[in-house]
Amino acid sequence: MGNTDSLWDFSVTIYQQPGVSHACLSLQDLLGLDVNVLLFCCWFGCTRGLLDGPTFNNALDFSKPWAKEVVHPLRAARIWMKVNNCAQPVSQKLLREKIKTVELEAEHLQQDFLESLSLTKPAKFVEPELQLKNIASNLQRYLKHCDVHLDNPSLSELAHIVTAAISNIEKTVVLKTLDISFQDT
């Protein structure tokens, strides 16, 4: 991953990696985690380091109501249409696609805001091992705030996302680091 990528570009690149979208949606659906905040924690750890208290708190102060009042209702409408309209006329399918587009735009706006919180300039180069330590610390803070304790399948899903975020690192190393970091969480 390039250190100068915007949060959005970083997220899109990671999300396109095999299995990452499934891992993100699993953590979102099973644990109630905000994928945009998860990706923000990873991006910040890769490009800037450890999230400081004010940046972390401001990220959550914006993201919680934004997700609750904007993103979740759009997602719920889109999913409801998919589940309850098996034989959808073309007009309903078009509306569902428009809702999906607006939902994605809302998430993009959330990420733009999260990126704007960073007063720290991106580092020119951060060793993969340091990126991993930074990400693990940022994610530990987020999981602790959400009072989420990861079971082994969820830990593996999170490790999959983190592995996609860091160039030249093995998933076994990521899994071991996250497991050690989250033992107190």
Secondary structure, DSSP 4 states (H G I P E B T S, - for coil): --TT--HHHHHHHHHTSTTHHHHHHHHHHHH---HHHHHHHHHHHHHT-SPPHHHHHHHHHHHHHHIIIIIHHHHHHHHHHHHH-TT--HHHHHHHHHHHHHHHHHHHHHHHHHHHT--SPPPS---HHHHHHHHHHHHHHHHHHHT----HHHHHHHHHHHHHHSTT--HHHHHHHHHHHGGG-
